[in-house]
Amino acid sequence: MADIATHQGTGASLSVRTALRMAWATWVVMLVIPFLLFLGAIWMLGIQTGATVHSNDEHWFLGASAYLLVAVPLSFFWRGHVFKAYWTGKTIPPMTYLYGMLTMWAALEFGGIFSLLGCFVDHALLPNLLPALVAFMFYVTLWPSGRAMVSHMGHHEDAGKYEEAR
């Protein structure tokens, strides 16, 4: 981590240190937003007398699930496309790193928030909470490390040197 914090990008308008700080700040803010929304849903459903634990109306649940099934894999493939230089043994510029990671984070964040909003609409936690939990579980594992900006781990001829960019 110390290497990442001290490494300066080559020819980029944004340094690696600044990009990593921006990535961490964004990741933490995007981590807190669904948590606060979840607390709001618990609060709202705890106060309302007509609220139920489970709703029979599954349209919002199916919409959030369909979004996550389509958008999240697309965002992963898009990040792979944006990080293509990493696969060939090169580092990627800090702005490209932010762009690739923010694409994935935004897809997961929007899906989780959309699912949590279904709790407010249906006045019930389940089944709308389940897609939000799945999105949250994926999101938590994708913290910013900055390795793709400084490490030359990939190589187009030697698959043994490849390491997933995070």
N, C-alpha and C positions, 0 to 999 in steps of 0.2 A: 504494500500500500504506500510505503514511503517513496518508492520509485515512481509510482503514478503521480503522487502529489508534487514531486520535484521535476518531473519530465516536462519539457516545453514542446509544444507542437511545432512542426516544421511548416512555416509559411502560412499558418492559419491566423485568422483575426482573433481567435479565441484560444487561450492557453488551455492545456490539459487540466491544470489545477482549477481554473475557473469553470470549465465544462463539468468537471467532476463535482464541484460544489453546487453548481446549478442543478445537476442531475440529482444529487442527494436532497437538495431543498425541494425540488419538484416531487420526488418520490415520497418524501415524508408528508408533504401537504396533500398529495393524492392518496396517501394512506389514512390520513386523519378525516378527510371529508366523508368517506363511506361509514367510518366508525361513528361520527357524529350523527349521520343520517340514520344509522341503525339505532342509536340511543334515542333519537327522536321518534322512531317508529315504536320502540318499546314504550316510551313515555306516552305517546298518543294512544296506543292500544291498551295501556294500563289504565288510563283515565276514562276512556269511553266505555259506556256500559253495554253498547251493542256490538262491541268488537269480539271477534272469534279467533281461535287459534288457527283454524283451518278453513279455507274458503273452497267452495265447490266450483267457483268460476275460475277456470284455468287459462283464460285467454292471455292475460298479462304474463303469466308464467311461461306459456308457450312462445310468446313473442320475445321475451328476454332470453329464453333458451335458444331460440332460432338465431337471434342476433349473435349470441356468444359462439354458437356452432359455426357461424359463417365468418364473422368479423375477426375473431381471435386467431384462427389459423391464417387468414389473409394477412393480418398484421405480422405474424411470425415470418411468413414468406417474404413480406415486404422488408422486414428487418434483415433477413438473409440476403436479399438483393442489394440493400443499401450497404451491408457489411461485406460485399463481395471481395473487396481488396484484402480483407483480413484472411480470407481463405487462401490467397496466393502468397501469403507471407509478408504482407505489408501492413502497416498500421493505418487506421482510418483517421481522418481529421476530426477534431473535437465537435465541430458543428454537425458532421455526419453522424457521429456517435449519439449526440443529443436527439437528432431527428429520428434515428432508428429506434432508440429506446422509448422516446416519447410516443411514437406511433403505437407500440405495443402497450405501453402503460395506459394511453388514452382509450384504446379499444377495451381493455379490461375494466377500466374505471367507468366508462360510459355504460357498459353492460351491467356492472354491479349496481350503479346508481339507478339505472332503468328498472332493474329487478326490485330494488328497495322501494322505489316509488310505487311499485305494484302493491306493496304492503299498505301504503296510505290509501290507494285507490280502492282496494278490496276490503279494507279494514280487517285484515288478517295477516299473520306472519307467514303461514305456510299456504301454498307451496312457493310463494314468491321469494322467500328468503334463501332457498336452495341455490338458484343460479348466482345470487350475490355471494354466497359463501364459496362457491366454486371459483368465481372470478377473483375473490379476495385471496384464496389459497394460491392461485397462480401468480397473482400480483406480488405477494409477499416473497416468493422465491426469486423474483426478478430484480433484486436490489442492484444499484449501479456499482460496478467494480472498476470500470474504466480500462480493463485489460486490453480491449480491442484498440485503444488509442496508443498504447505503449509497447505491448508485447508482440513479437514476431512469432506467433505460435503456429500459424497455418502455413502450408506449403502445398503447391499444386501437384507435386510428384510423390510426396511422402505423407500418407494419411496418418501415420503414427505421430506426426508433429502437430496435428490439428487439436485444438482445444476450443470449445464453444465460447464465443464472445459474449461477455456480459457487461 
